[in-house]
């Protein structure tokens, strides 16, 4: 339906009567031509492979002036009788912007019927009809897409199509000619034969130049107001999401389409299904192309230039609208040489890079397991053939099933050290441009963490592998230029300052992922995470992965937690002010890249202003609440307010929110002001011209829009015969006719050009404002302040977690030479049941340091082990623990060996895995470690298992002298350690009903040895046939008697470990701690 026009507001300045000259346009486009980029590339690499090149006959991507599109606009004008219209008809044109996916083939008769209805009142502003009128209906997966409004049967240029022109898609090969199934087949690339390139239309060339380098990626190709998917991608869209295939397709290709406004929705949907998504955008509008051709006096190109904007993958998303959850998602590259590993990973949403280099102590790769368990990457970049099979198995076991694996070619796609150093130096990622002076100035230096990483060849290669991959996704410049590089130590963020939690412990204690489906449900992180800001949640995860170890820092954090627990008003006010803060960390990264939407920029500015107010308010409370002082830095609070204040008035916040446009206040950007004035002046001229025509015809007139034709003069039928002869009729209804005059046509063109120039200037203005807002100095101030706010959010989270525990206390940390743990009435932190049975846990100090824990099956041994481990972790996190009382010394690491499993992939048995994990504990545990070993030896024979268990426990208690639990079903171990001063026997209490043979589990920890595992009783409870159980009992009794006799005959009453140590001491010295235990055991035997 045509849209009525209303006069714009009056302009205070005198309008110009002439359209921009060709010289003016040329100067404008020359001014907008990008200067030599500070990011200098010696040569753009191919998208995914160094071998990916198009045949010589293929022009450069998107820019060959000789291209002539075969679907060029065709104009059909037929003179008709009065009452009909002359009208331009179009077929599927590359420059078509006004397609309607919902209405499809609306014909002239339908539009005439609409025009015969009552006239619409004048609109408040010009809203040309477009594809956007269909609104969110296009989000439906069942919506149809028709590529063009076939308003009448057009005359279309017939191009003879070869039905077999895409036959090469039936025999797919990669760029090197390898077929699927070949060991070297690269699914990312596609071989397009030379004869096909020769037959392609310009549009097809443009498409396949992109697609043949991104064959395993779904390519969204911009056409007007829509993104289109062709061939295989269209089939995927149709089969997976039920998007309709458009009849006829385009240029002999299958076709599906979605509106541009729904791109984020559909891209997220494809990514969620595991696909990569590429977006190809138009580098100019149809009018912009025409103006450029005119200004630069070039031969007119009949195809709009397009560029690959980005490639989106599940592990490299940057747009908050597509990201799922607030936690970091890492893309990690890793390489290996023997036992040496190097990794580089990035959170693309914030631009934070981390470099890690370590040498593992064994081929079981415990440090690799820790790195993967701590980061849980969403996407992996791995050079083909560089990682050992068992290393790959470790990675697979510690990542989720939806983790993306990108196997790339070593050296060419995963750079070696020299190539990585050269590329980083040549591309000058860390240079900035001084916009005011127009010259380049170097950033102080590349980040120190990056410099140190590049000094090691293996680390440099890992860095290069990640940079190459980011470059292929068009993300390298925007992420690296932030300069946010950090060194990452798998065992500690600051050596000696934090507790070490290895990958096995994170898994066994279910810190970040549970053991049944790998999600966060039921985990310690899920329990503790009460943060209300996205960046606070990310900081808390880092805190949990690296609990504190120094008493002073633990006490400072616990003091702040207690203060927030006591200060209800302060706590509630802070939570209220923090709630609803945007994800400023991720938004800052998008501002730096120049891609943040204006309406989100308003949220960022307002959010940072709120952060400044929060920090200033806390600064005022420092004297009354000194506990928060260690977490506040005056420099951050004062500088943030000073930096953010000018931005509260630098642009129109209301327009940015409502129209998603960044409109600077007058005087902020000269070019924006000039083009805006020209744009407004043309509207004034149009209104003045309309007034002239009203006087000429002496009737009331108004402007109408009809499709792409805007500012048509609508004249009633009766008055139409009085219009001047040079008026050109453009359309008609039963009530009126619509005209262009020569002067009006020129003025409309002038207005369109002014609008185009203003849109370009507005985009340039936005980029300049973003660059100024996110300057290196400002960025550092913003990120430092956000770290303080995140820390406050984490403290509040710990306070709320503590308060929600049914029973809780603040643990007391004390200095002690050898360390100890003492918990009274300790509960599991995840236990919400009021009838959960607590237990006292005491290890070290004046009593034994190791608990030899025995008990019946399902009696609760593993629960006690995990409960104690989680309590230690919570205590050193600065949180309260679920106990009546708690006193302990800081633990330097928690080490666990729970359960039993084999590793078929690496050819390692269950027993091998048990011993490998145990060896790690024996080699790394100290007297300040907390060690948990559960059922060691069950993977081997009973004889071997018992011997290994006895030897390991003896070494832990005598030589390492650590704190911990040794849970076992080998009840006879009691006899070996009943005289050991550092081992105390404990058991899980039960009641056995002799009549019914039922077992009642009391879940209480008590001194003594278990009377047995009561496996037969449990078997009966599970429904095993009674006769089978009776036979098993007899066999067990005979075996037990035989084992006892053999032990008494072989070694009498002297434990095997003690006998070994006595022999060793004849020729070697032994530690003082071990000597004390040996003397105590010898005296016990003598007595």
N, C-alpha and C positions, 0 to 999 in steps of 0.2 A: 504494500500500500504506500503510495507516495507520502512523503513526510512534509508537513507545512513548515514554512520558515518564519522566524521571528527576528526582528531587528536586534542586533547586538547592542550592548551599552555604548553610550557616546564615548568618543575618544577625545582626550584633551589636546592631542596634537593634530596638526593638519596632515591629512592623508596625502600620500604620493599618488600621482595619477598615472605613472608609467610603470610597466612591468620590469622586472629585473633584466638587465641587458645580458647578452651572451658573455661579455667580458666579466660582468659581476659574478655570474655563475662559475666561470672558469676560475676566478680568484678564490671563490668560496671552496670549490672542490680541491684546489691546490693547497689552500690553507688547512683543509681537513686531511690531506694526504698524510699518513703516519710517518713521522720522522724515522731515521734509522734507529732501530730498536736497540736498547741497551743489552737485550738478550741476543747476542750475535751467534748465529748458528752457522758453522762451516757448511753444513748440508743437512737438510731435513731427512731423517731416516725414514725408510719405508715403515708402514704401519705396524707390522708385527714381524717382519723378516727382512734381513738385509738383502735377500735375493728377490724381493718382490718389486718388479719393475714392469711397467706396461710396454707393449711393443712400440717401436719407434714411430709408427704411424699414429699413435694416440697422442692428442694434444695435451698440454699441461692442464692440470685439473681446474676446471671451471672457468678458464680465462682465455680460451682461444677465440679470437675475433671473427674467425671464419665460420663459426657454428651457425647453422640455420635450423631452427626447430621445425620438425615436420608437423607439429600440431599448432602452428602459428594461427593467430586470430584471422578469421575470414569475415569480411564485411559483406552483408547482403542487404541492399536497399531497393525496395520496389515501390514505385509511385502508386498510390492508391487514391480512391475517391475520398472526399471530405468525410470526416468522421472516423477514419482509420489513421494509423500513424506510420511514419517512417521510423525505422528502428534498426540499430546495429545488432546483428546476430553474431554470436560467438560459438565456436566449438571449444574443445578442451584445449585451452591456451596455457602456455607456460606462465604467462603474465596474469592469468585470471585470479582475482583475489576474492570474488564475491560468490563463492559457491554455497549452495544450501544443501546440507546432507539430509535434511528431513523432508523438505518439500519436493526436491528432485525436479521433475519435469512440469513445472507450473507454466501453463501456456498463456497466450495473450488474452484469450477469452475470459479466463479466470480472473486476470488482473483487471480487465475492463468491468467485470461484474462488481468487483470490490470498489472501483472508482465511482460507480453509480450510486453507492451509498452516501449517506450524509457526509459533508466535508468535515474533516477533522479540525479542531481548533489549532491555532498556530502553536508549534512546539517551543519550549523554552530554549532549546539549543539544537544544533544540527546533529542528528543521529542517523547517518546513512545506513540503509538496510544492509545487512551482512549476514554471514554465516553464524555470527554470534547470537542471532535472535533465537536460535534453538536452545540456548542455555544448557543446563546440565543434563538434558534428556540424552545427550550424546554419550554420557558416561555409561549408559546401559549397554551391556555386552550384546544385547539382542538388537541394538539399533542398526539401521542400514546406512550405507554411505553410497551416494551417487555422485560421481565426479563431474558435476556441472549442471547448470539449469538449462535443460534443453527446451527453451521457451518456444521454439519452433524448429521444424526440421531444417537444420543448417546445411549450407553447401560446404562440404568437407573435401579437402584435397585427398584423393585416393592414393595410397601408397601401397604398391604391391609388396605384400609380406610373404616371406618364405616360411611356410609352416614348420620347417625343420631348422629354423635359424637358432633355436636354443637347444639343439640336439646334444651339445656338449654338456648340458646339465644332467643328461641321462647317464653319462660316463664321467663322474666327478673325479678330478685330479687336483692336487694342490699346485702351488706355483712352480714346484720343482718336477711336476709330472708324476708324483706318487699317488697311488690310489688308496682309498680307505682299506685298512688291513695291513698295509705295508708298515714296517717298523718305523720308518721315517716320515710317515704321512703327517702333514700339518693341517689340521681341520680349520685353522684360522684363515687360510688362503685358498683361492680358487684359480685354476688355470683357465683363461679365456683365450681361445685360439685366435690367431691373427686374422683369419677370414671373418670372424665374428666382429672384430673391431672395425673392419672395413665396411661392414654392412650396417653398423649401428647408426641410428639417427643421432644428432647432437645431444638430445636429452638422454638417450640410452648410454652414450659414452660418459656423460656426466655421472649417471647413476653407477654404472659398472666400474668406473674408475675408483669409486669408493668401495663398492661391494666386493670386488675381487680381493681386496685386502682385509675384509672383515666378513668372511663367508660364514663363520659361526656366530655372527652377531646380528641381531635384529636391527635393521636400519630404518629409522623413521626419516622420511625424505620430505622436506617442506615444499608444499605446492600451494601458494596463496594462503588461505586461512586454515589449511589442513596439513596434517602429516600423513603421507601415504606409505604403504608397505607393498613391496612388489615380489612377485614370484614365490620363492620358498618362504619368505617372511610372511607374505599374505596367506599362504596355506597354513602356516603355524597359527596366525591370528584367527583364522577361520576354524581350525580344528580345536585349538585350546580354549579360545574365548568366544567362539560362536559369532565372531564378527563376519558380516556378510561380504562376500566377494562381489565387487561391483561389475555389473554386466559390461562386457566389451573391454574392460581393463584399460591399460594405457600403453601405447607404443608396443603392442604385442605382448605385454607382460600382465600377469595376474595382478589384481589390485584390491587392497583394503585401505580404508582411510579413517582417521579420527580427527576431530577438531583440534586446533592448536591449543585451545584453552584446557583440554583434557590430557595433554601430553604427560604431565607428572603422574596422573592416575594410571595411564596405560603403561608407562615406563616402569612404574613400581610393580604393576601386576606381572609384567614379563620377568622382571628381576626376581620377584618372589618365586617364580617358577624355575629359576636357575638360569635364565637367559642373560646374555649381555645385550645392551641396548646402545645403539649409536644414533646421534641426532645430527642431521644435515640441515642447515638453515640457509635461507636466502640471504645473500650478502647485501641485497638492496631490494627496494620495491620496484614495481614496474615503472612508476613515475620517476623514481630516483635514477633508474637505468637510462630512461629517456633523457632526463636532464643532464646526466653525465655524458652521454653520447653527444648531446648538443653542445655542451660546454667545451669538451675536449676535441670536438670536430673529428670524432672517430666514425668509422663505418658502423652503422647501427647493427648491434647484435640482437638476434632474435631469440636469445635464450638468456634468462636471468642467471647471474653468477651465484653459485652456492658454495658453502664451506662446511667441512666437518667441524661441528662445534665441540662435541665431546663424545666420549664412550663411557657408558655407565656400567659398573659391575657391582655386585653385592658388597664387595669389600672396599670400594673406593667412592662411595656416595658422599657428596658434599652438601647437597640441598637438604635442609632440615625437614622439608615436606616429604622426602622420600625415606629418610632414615627411620628405622624402627627402634624405639627405645632411646634412652639417654646415655647409655654406657658406650665406651669407646669401641669402635670396630676397626681392627688392624688389618692392613695389608702387609704381609711379611715376606721378605726375600731371604733365602738362607742357602749357604754353601758349606762344603765340608772338605777337609784334607786330613785323612787319618782320624785322630781323636780331636782335631782342632775344628771349631765351628765359628762361623761369623754370620750375623743376621742384622738386617736393617728393616725396621718396620715403621709404619706411619698411620696415624689416625687422620684420614683425609678431611674429616669434618672440622678439625681444629688446626691442622697443619703441623702437628707435633711429630717430629721424627725421633727415633731412638736407634742407637748403634750398639750392638752387643758382640763381644768377642770372648771366647773362652775355650779352654782345653779340658775335655772330659778325662776322668781318671780311668775309665774302663770302656769296653765296647758295649756296655749296657746303657751308656749315654745318660746318666742321671741329670746332668746340667741341661742337656737338650730337653729332657722331659720337663724339667722345672720351667724353662723358658716358655715352652708351648702351653703348659698348664696355667702359667701366670697370665699370658697374653691372650690365649684362645683366639688365634687369628681367624678372621672371616675369609681371607683370601691368601693363598700361598703362591709365591713365585719361586720355582725350583728349576735349576739348570739340569737338563737331561743328562743322566749318567754320572752326576757329581755326588749324589748322596748314597750312602750304603743302604742296603735293603732294610736292615734293622732300624736304622735312623728314620727311614720313611714309615716303618711300622710304629715307632714311638710317636711320630707326629700324628699319624692317623688315629691312634688310640686316645690322644689327648685333644682332638678337635671334634667338632660336631659333624653330623652327616651332611649338612648343607654347606660345609666349607668348600670354597672354590679352589681347585688346583690348576695352576697355570704352568705347564711344563714347557720351557723355552729352550732355544738353542744356546749352548754355551758360547762365550766369546762374542758372537754377533748380537745376541739379544740379552745375554747376561754377561755384561762387559768384564773383561779381565781388569786387573788393577791399573795398568798403564792407560788403557782406554778410558776408564772411569775418571782418573785424574785429569786427563786431557780434555774430556768432554765438559767436566765441571768448570775447568779454567776457561775454555773457549766460550762457553755459554754465559759466563759472567752473571750467574743467577743472583748474586748478592749485591749487585750494583743498583743504585737507585737514580732516578732522574729528578733534578731540581727544576720544577716546572716554572718557577718565577724567573730564574736566571737563564733557563733553556740549555743548561749544560749538564753533563753527566758528572756525578760525584760518587766515589766509591763508598760503600758502607764501611764502617771501621775495619772489619775483617770478616772473612767467613767464620761461622761459628766454631769455637774451639773444639767442641765435641766432634765436628765433622773433620777438622784438620787432623785430630788425633786418630780418628778412624781411618783416614786415607793413608796414614803412615804404615799401616799393616796391609799387606797385599790381599789377604783373604777378606778382611773387612772392607777394603776398597772395592773388591769385586762384588760383595753383597750390596754395598751402597749403589754401585753402578747398575746392578741387576734391577734394583727398585726404581732408580731414576729412568732407566730405559723404558720400563713398563709404564711409568707415569707419563713419560713423553708420548708413548703410543696412545694414551688416553686423553691427551691434551691437558694434563694436569701438572706437568713438571714445573713450569714457570710460576704459576700461582701459588704452589705449595712450597717450593724450595726458596723462593724469594722472601718468604716470611722469616727464614733463618732460625727456625725453632728446632735445633738439634740437641739431643741429650745422650749422654752415655747411659747404658742400661746394664746393671750388674744383676745377674739372675739370683744371686744370694743376698744382696743388700744394696739399697740405694746409696747409703753412705757406710763405708766399711766400719763394722763394729758398732754402728748406731742402731741397727735394727735386727730383729730376730730373723733367722733363715727358715723359710718354709719351702721345702723342695716340692717337686711335682707330685711325688708319691703321697706326701702328707696332705697337700691340697686336695688330692683325690680321695684319700681315705677318710679325712675329716669332713668331706663334703663342704668345702669352704665356698666355692663358687658354682660348682655343678654337682648335682646329685648322682648317685650311682645307678639309678634305674632308667632314666631317660636323658640324662645329660643337661637338663634344664636347671634353673635356679630355684625351683620349688623345693622347700625343705632344707635349704642351705643356710650356712651361717651368715652369708652376705644378705640373704633375703630377710633374716631375722634382724640384723643390725641396721639395714638401710631404711632409715626414716627421713632421708634428705628430701627437701622440697624443691631444690634447684637442680637442673641437669648437670651443671658443672660440679656441684657438691657431691652428686652420686658418683661421678667419675673419680673425684678426689678420695672419697671414702673407700672405693675399691682398691686404690693404691695403698691407703693406710692399712687395710686388712691384709694385703699381700705382703706387707713389710711392717709387722708390729714393732713397737719400740723396744729397746733393750737397755738404755741408760735410765737409771732410777730418776734422775733429775727431770728428764723430758717426760717420762711416764707420769711423775707427780704433777708437773705443770699441766699436762693435758687432763689428768683426773681432777685437779683443782677446778679447772674451768667447767668440766662436766658437772661436778658437785654444785658449783655456783648456779648453773642453769637449772639444775634440779630444784634448788632452794628458791630461786628468784622466779616465782610463777609469772609475775607481771612482765618482767623483762623477757622471759622465754616466749610467752604468748605474743608479745608485741613483735619480737623478732620473727617468729614464724609467720605472723600476718604480713610483715613487710617483705619477707623473702618469698612467700608463696606467690606464684604467678610471674616471677622474673623470667624473662626469655633466656634462651640458651646463648648468652652473649659470646661465649668462647667460639662456638660454631659460626655465629653471625659475623664476628670480626674476620674470620677467615674468608667468608663470602664477600665482605666489603673489600678486603684486600684484593680479591679476584675480580672485583667490579661486577659481581653477579647478584648481589642482594637486591631484592625488590624494594622499591621505595617505601611501601607500607610496612615492610619488615624493618627497614632502616629507622623508621619512626619508633618502632618497638625497641630497637637496640639503643637508640639515644635516650629514650625514656627509661629503659631498664638500667643503663649506666648511671643516669641521674639518680634513680632510686638507690642504686648501690652506694653512690657518693653520700646520699643522705643517711643511709644506714651506718656507714663507716663514721661519718661525722657524729652521729648520735652516740655510737659506741665510744668514740673518742672522748666525749663529754662524760661518760660513765666510768672512765678509767680510774679516777681517784676513789670512787665509791666501790667499784668492782675490780680490784687489781688483778684478779685471776685471768682476766681476758687480755691483760697487757702484753704477754708474750706473743699473742696472735695478731696484734695490731701493729702496723708500721705507719707512723705519722706521715711520712713522705707520700705513701699511697693515697691516703685519705685526702690530704690537701690538694695534691696535684690532680687527682681525678676530678674534683669539683671545678677546679680552675680550667681544665681542658674541656669539660663537657658543657659548661655554661654557654659559651658562644653558639653552640649548635642547637640550643633550645629555640633560637630565633633566627638561625641562618637560612631557614626555608619554611615553607608553609606546611605545617604538620597536618592541618585539616585536609588539604588537597591530597597530600601523600596518602593519608588513610583512606579517603573516599575514592580517589581516582587512580591510586597507585602511580602517581607521577610526582617527581621531585621538582618542585617549583621554587627556585631560590628567591629570596627577597631582592628587591630592586637594588642594583649596584654591586651585587655579589659576583655576577658573571656578565661581562659586557656583551659578548656575542649572543648570549641568551636574550638579553634585553633588546638588542637590535632586531633579532629575528621575530621576537614576540610582538614588537611594535609594528613591523611590516605585516605580520599576520593579522593583527587587530585592525590595522588601517584598511586592509582590503575588504573586511566586513563592513566597515563604515562606508567605503566607496560603493559597495554593492547596495547598501540601503539608500544612499544618495541617488544612485542610478534608478532604483525602483521608484523613488519619489518623482523623478523626471518623467518616467513612463506613465505614472498615474496622471500627471498633469497633461501629458500628450493625449492620452485616450479618455481622460476625464471620467475614469471609473476607478473602483477600488481593485487593486492588484496585490498579489502576494507570490512569494517564491515557493516552489514545491520541488522535492527530490523524487526521482523515479529511478530506482536501481542505481546505476552508477552516474546517471545524469543528475547533477545537483544544480540548484538555483535556477530552475526553469521558471519562466514567467507563465503563470496560469491565467488564461483569459477566457471569460464566459463565451459560449458559442455565439451568442448574438453580437458580441463586440469583436469577435475574431476577424470579421471581414473588414474591419477598419484598421487593422495593424499595417504598418509600413511593409513595402514589398521585400525589403532586405531582411525581414524577420524569418527565421528558419523554423518550420514546425518540426518538433521532435516527438510529439505524441498527442493523443486525444482520448477523451472519454465522451460519453453521451452528453455531458454538461459543459465541457470546456476543452480547450486546446492548450498545448504547452509549446513555448517558443524559446529560442535563443536568438539574441540580436548579435551582430558582429562585435559590438562593444562589450556586451555582456559575456560573450564567449571568451573574449580576450581577458576580461576581468576574472572570470571563473578560473581560467588557466593560471592567471597571476596568483589567485588565492591558493590554488593547489600547490604551486611551486613554493609559495611563502610557507605553507603548512609543512611541506616536505623539508624545507631548509630549517624551519623551527624545530621539527622533530629531531633532525640531525644535531642541531645545536643543543637541544635538551639532553640528548644522550651523551654528547661530549661533556656537557656541564655536570651531569651525574658522575661520570668517571673522574672528572677533576675534583669534585667535592669528596668523592670516596677516597681518592689518593691523599687528599689533604687530611681527611679525618683519620685515616689509617697510616699515617706517617710512622717511620720506625720509632720515633720518640713517643708518639701517642700510643702506639700499639704496646710498647713496653709498659707504659703507665696503666693501660687498660688491663693487660693480663696480670700484672702484679696485684692490682686491686681485686680482680676476680679471684685470685688465689686466696686472698684474705677472706673474702666473702664465702668462698667454698669451705675454708677451714671452719668458719663460724657455723655453717650449715652442718658440717660433720660433727662438731661438738654438740649441737642441738640433737642430732640423730642419736649419738651415744647416750645423751641424757634421757631421751624418750625411751630408748631401748632399756636402759637401766630401770626406769620408773615402771615399766610394764611387766617386769619380772615379778612373779608372785612373791618370791623371797629373794632378797639381794643384799649385797654389802659391797663396800669399797675395799678392794684388796690392799693389804699393807705390804709394801716392798721394803726389804731390809738387806743390808750388806752382810755377806757371810762367805767364809773361805771356800766352802765346798758346795753350798747351795742346798735348798730344801723346798718342799711344798707342804702346805698344811691347810686343808679345806674342811670346814665343819658343815655337815648336812648339805653336801653339794648335789645339785640337780643338773640334769641335762638342759642346756639353754633353750632347746626347742620344745621341751616338755611343757605343755599347757595344762595337763590334767592335774587336778588337786590331789589325787591319790598316788602321784608319782613318789616312789620311795627313795629318799635321799641317802647318801652314804658319806662317811668321813674318809678323807684321803690324806694320809700322812706319809711322807717319804723324806729321808734325810734328817739332818740336824742330830738329834740324840737317838734316832732309831735307824733301822736299815734303809738303804737308798733304793733297793730294788724289791718289788713285790712279785713273788712267785704265785701267780693267780691260777687256781684250779677250780673246777666246778662242773656241774652237770651240763649237758647240752641244753641250749636255750635258757640257761639260768641267768644270763645278763652280763657275762664277762665283757663282750665287745662293747656294750653300752657304757660300762664303767671306763673302759679305755678311751672311748671317744669323748665321754663327758669330761674327763680330766684334761685331755688335749685341748678341747674347745675352751675350757675354763682358763687355762694358761694363756691361750691366744687372746681371749677377751680381756684378761687382766692387763696384759702388756699393750693392748690397744688403748687403754685408758678408760675402759668401760667397767661398770659394776659386774659382779659375777653372781650366779644364782646359788648363793650359799649363805649360811648364817655368819660365818667368819671365814676370812681368807688371809693367809700370810705366806709369803714366798720370796725367793730371790729371783732376779731376772734370769730367764732361760735364753741361751744363745741360739738354740735351734730345737725344733720338734721334728723327730724322725720316727716314721712309722713303717711297720711291715705287717699288713693285715691281709687275710684271705689267701687264696691260692689259685693260680691260673697258669696256663702254659702259653707258649708263643709259637704256634705252628709255622708262621711266616718266617721266623728266624731259626727254626729247628731247635728251639729250646723248650725243655720239659718243665713241668710244674716245679720239680725239685731244683732244677737249674735256676729258675726265676726266683725261688725262695732264697737260695744261697747268694745269688747276685745282689738282691736287695739287702740281705743281711751283711754282706761284705761291705757295702756302701756305708752302713751304719757303723760297723766296726772300724772303718778307716776314717770316718769324719766326726763321730760323736766325741764330745769332751765331757769333763766332769760337771759342766754347767748345762748339759743337754738334757732334754726330756725324751726318752726313748720308749716306744710302744712296739712290742713284738707279740704277735698273736698266732699260736699254733704253728710254730716253726717245725719243720721236719715231716709234716704229714704228706708231702709229695713223694717221699722215699719209703723204703721199707721201715718197719718198726724199729729194727736194730740201728740202721743208719740214722733214722730220724731222731731217736733218743740220744745217740752219741753226739750228733750235731747240736741238738738243743742244749745238752748239758755243757758242752764246750763253749758255746756262745754265751750262755748265761754266766758261766764262770768268768769269762773274759770281761764281760760288761761290768760285773760286780766287783771283780778283783783289780783289774788293770785300768779300765776306763773310769770306773767309779761314778757313772752317770746316774741320774734319777730315772725311774721308769717302771713299767709293768712288763712281765714276761708271762703271758697267758698260755696255758698248755693243757692238754689232756693226758700228758705223761705224769700221772700222779706220783710215780716212784721217784721223780726228780726231787721230791721232798727229802728222801733219804740222803741224796747227794749234797744237799745244801742246808740240812737242819743245823749244822754247826757253823755255817758261814755268817759272819757278823753283818754283812751288807745285804743279805737276802732274807726276807721274812715271808713265810708261807701264809697266803690268804686264800679264802674260798668264797663262793657264792652260796649262801645258806639255802637249804631246801628241806622239805619234809616228805618222807617216803611212807606211804600207807601200805603196810605189809599185806594186809588182807586183799586190797584191790590192786596192789602194785602200781598205784598212781603216784605221781610226783607233784608236789606243790612247790612252786618256785616262790621264794620269799624276796628275792632280788636284793638281799642285804649282804654287804661285804663284811666278813668276819675273819678273825685269825684262825689258822689251822689248815690242814690239808683236806682235800675232797676225798670222800669215801669212794668215789668212782665217777665215771661220766654218766652213768645211768642211761646209757644209750638204749638198753633193752626196754626200759620203762617208756622212754620216748617212742620207741618203735611200736609198743602196744598202743600208746595214745594216738599214734598215727594210723592205726588199723592194720598193722602187720599181723599175720596169722600167729596165734599163741604157740603152736607147735614149733614153728620156725624160730621164734624168740627163745623158747626153752633150749633148743639145740644150740643156739648161738651162745646162751649163757654158760652151758657146760664147756663149750670150746674155749670161751674166754677165761674161765676158771683154770683150766688146765694150762693155758698159755701163761697166765699170770704166775702160777706156781713155778713153772719151768724157768721163767725169766728171773724170778727172785733167787732161785737156787743158783743159777748161773752167775748172777751178780755177786753173791756171797762167796762163791768159790773163787772167782777171778780177782776181785779186789777187796774183799773183806769189807771193812768199814771206812776205808779211805777213799774220798771222792777222786774220780779220774783226773779232774783239773788240778787238784792239790798235788797228786803224785807227779804230774807233769811239771808243775812249778818247782817242787823239791829237787827234781833231777836237773832242771834248768839252772837253779841257783848254785849248783856245784861249780859251774864254770862262768856264770854271768851275774851281773848286778841286776837288782830289781828295784822298782820305785818304792818310795816310803809308804805310799798309800797301799800298794799291794802287799808290802811286807807286814803291815799291821793286820791285814785280813788273814794272811798265812799263819802268823804267830797265834792269832785267836783261834783258828781252826785246829792247829796242832795241840794247843793247850786243851781244847775241848775234847780231843780224842784221848789225850793222856788221862784226863779226868774221868 
